[in-house]
Structures are given as structure tokens and as C-alpha cells.
Amino acid sequence: MKSIPFLSLTASCLLAAGSVFAQLPAKSLTQLLKSSFTAPKSFAGLSVLSPHQLQTLRNRFDAIEEVRRALYQDPGWVVSKNFATTASYLKNLGMPLPQQPAADAPLKDKELYRQQVNHLLQQEGKTLGQLIGQKPRPSLSVQRLNWDKLKVAQSQLLSNQPGRILLQANSPTFSWGTPNWDEVRVKPVEISSRTEDAYYMPEKVLLQLTDLPTKTLGATYDYLMQEKSLSPLQKQTFISLIAEASSLLTYHFVQSYMYIFGEIPSVSYDAGALSQPKHTLQAYATAVQDRLLHKLQNNGTWTEEDFEWFVGVSVFLPADQARAVLAAATYLEPKAALWLLKHPLQDKTSQEILAQLNWARLHQQEIWPDGNLTRKHAVTASIHQAQRQRILQLQTYQLVLINRLEKLLQVHHQLYYMKKLSQSPAKDLSAEENLTNTITLAFIEAREKRLDRLIGEIQYTLHQVESELKSY
């Protein structure tokens, strides 16, 4: 039994049904049809287009535009092996795409290919848009086609399945991705034998660190921060290395790597130097200071080790916030420092606390004439009420994100099954039906690419919101 009805339905539902547009003058129509790469050759010489022919062009327009949108969101996609399938669909439609550079081609060749693909898609979108009376997405210059280096590398990891990579590796040094573009390389950190070097670590400390596969990332940082044989520079160096690797590879990957190879991994990749994973280190510093401030609140004092730990992790916080939290812990009640730790300093309640902090510093001789700052100055800001409002706002935002995520996952699920069905059409389809199938697949490939990115971004934001809610 033929699958023609399904394919027709797929194209019309997925690519949006068209309407009968006002026809162009015959001369203009002929010129536009000739300049289009994807318009069927059978349309050449027509003086008028039927509704069915207009819908055919509209399907091509939608597919081209979807590929352009995916390219704008992730410019590195077109030079990855993941673009090969979409490129073959576009070529089947008539797009004169150049040959995709080999994986080991120079970076300049890959950049040239990306520019060429972008130009051809823009040109075809404009031509098809004129034929059907639709405006394509605004053109982006090559200079604006920049990509997020960290997300490029992360997407490479996810698409290559980190667990499989690690299990198949026979050595602690390996790589994946596209050489000279976004290749990710992993190798062990070279431990120095000189005790004064930043990369020095005693062998017993390295053994202890790599033999803790069940530890969380925070517990690993705690171990390093409290290790007395390491200098402050060495602690910060190794914590930064593990944070950098974890931000790209996931901590589960890093944890497994350390346990399997007995080494600390370092990463580099062709897209450029890794940016410092500030958000993960800030999250760790916030968690440590939160615990210590609650201890101060309950016990009234800190040990010398507590104070050193508090100050040590403060380097991972923004400088102005770190200073404000430390000053608040010194002069005001711990709840004031806790508020400044978890909220922007521009917040209304934060500004009230900072004003009281400034007053307490100016009047410390009057408040603490003996110089003993153990008794903290009372805070009058309505912290409890502000916290309650923040929680309500976060809970509302959490629901919004969950709803958006569910809808995106539902669409992704539908695309997955539609793609499977479209990839297995009936054998006796006509050339036109096969071409319709190709258009549908090109659209699905590009839409899936965009959905994967959106889903990942919402999941990350949702994780941040849930983490903050748990902290209250």
C-alpha cells in the first residue's frame, strides 16, 4: 500500500498549509523561477502558478528557512558531520552546495564553506519568498555568525556519548569532534614534582582524590580546600582544572576518568580556549559559605579553619559580592550575610543591608567599645518577607519552564516518529513524492537541531531555579 497520503499530510501539516498568493507578472515569474535553485524544472516557462504549485514552493521555502534558523543558532553545525544528512537533502532539492570540507581540513576552508552555505541559503530564501509572497528571515552578516565555544564543545560531547567514549578509550589521552574546528582533546594534567609549583600535588593526595568515585563535585572541592599539604595557589589551580573539565565533560565523566586512570583530566579544543566555568565555582563557593554562615548563626563563633575556608572560597565569587558578604558576616547578623550571598547587590533589600553595614562600620567604636565583634549588629531589613516573595517568583517561573519544556519534548517526540516514517517510504513512490519526502526530512533535521538547543537551555535554567529553591 502506498504511503502517498501520509507523505502529503506530513508535508502540509509540518510545513504549514499555503494559500493562493497574488500572481506575479509573467516576466517576473519566469525570471524568479529561473533564478531559484529548488523550484521544480517543470515550472519553467509558466505564466501562472496553481495553488498546488504555490504550496510546493512554500514547502521548499519553509525547509530552507528552518535550516537557516538552525544555522544562525549554531553556526558550527554546518561544518560538523551532523550536517552531512541535511546537506544531502538540500542537494537533492537542487541547492548547489559545495563539498563539505574533510574533518582534518584547515580552519579557513571550514569557515569558507560556512560562508558559502549561509550565502546560498539566504539567496534561495529571498527568491522563494518573492515567488510565494513571503518575507524570509533577515540576512545575517558573516561577522555576526559567531558561536558559543563552550556550547559547541558540549554538543560534541553529548552527540558522541561521553560514557561510550570513556569506555572505549585505551589511554587517558584521546579526542573526538572535527579536527581544526571543534575537536575536543582530553589528557592528564602534568603533576609537578616541585613543591612550590602551582601544579604540585603529593602522590598520596592524588591517590586519595582519584580513589573517591562516589564523591560529589562539591565534596571533591571540599577535600582539596581542606588539604593542608596544598598551598592556596595549588588548591585554586586544581579546583579550577576540575571545574573546567566538569563544565565541558560533566562531573560524572571526570569522576570516572579519575577513578579509571588515576589522573586528573585537562581539556582543550579547537574552537578556542575554554572560558572559566564561573557559574559552577560560584555555586560551590555559595554552598560552602552558606553552610558556614548557618554554623555561625547556630554556634555564634567560627574556628580558625572555618574562617580560612570561608575566605578561601570567596575568590570564586564576584569581588564586590565577596567583600560585602565577608563584611556583613563580620559586623551584622549572619542572616544579612546569607541574604547578600544569594541575591544581587542591586536588590532593594540588599541595598538596605549594605546601608546598615556601612553605618555599623562607621560606628563600630560605639557598638563594640572593647573591639569584640562576636555580638553581631541586628538587621532591621525585612529579609523574611523578601525571601518569601523571591520563593513565590521562582516557583511561578519554575512552572513556566516546566510547561515550555513539556511542549518542546512533545514536539521533539512527534518529530522523531515522523522522521522514522519519512525515512522508510513506500518503494513505488513517484519522483515528485520522493522529492516531497526529501523536503520533509530536510525540515525535520533542521527543526530537531533547533529543538535540541532550546531543550538544553531550558533544562539548564530549570536546574538553576530548582537549585535556588532548595537553598531556602
Buried (B, 14 or more C-beta within 10 A) or exposed (E): EEBBEBBEEBBBEBBEEBEEBEBBEEEEBBBBBEBBBBBBEEBEEBEEBEEEBBBBBBBBBBBBBBBBBBBBBBBBBBBBEBBEEBBBBBEBBBBEBEEBBEBEBEBEBBBBBBBBBBEBBBBBBBBBBBBBBBEBBEBBEEEEBEBBBBBBBBBBBEEEEBEEBBEEBEEBEBBBBBBBBBBBBBBBBEBEEEEEBBBBBBEEBBEEBBEBEEBEBBEBBBBBBEBEEBBEEBBBBBBBBBBBBBBBBBBBBBBBBBEBBBBBBBBBBBBEEBEEBEEBBBBBBBBBBBBBBEBBBEEEEBEEEBBBBBEBBBBBBEEEBBEBBBBBBBBBBBBBBBBBBBBEBEBEBBEBBBEBBEEBBEEBEEBBEEEEBEEBBEBEBEBEEBBEEBEEEBEEBBEEBBEBBEEBBEBBEEBEEBBEBBEEBEEEBEEEBEBBBBBBBBBBBBBBBBBBBBBBEBBEBBEBBBEBBEEE
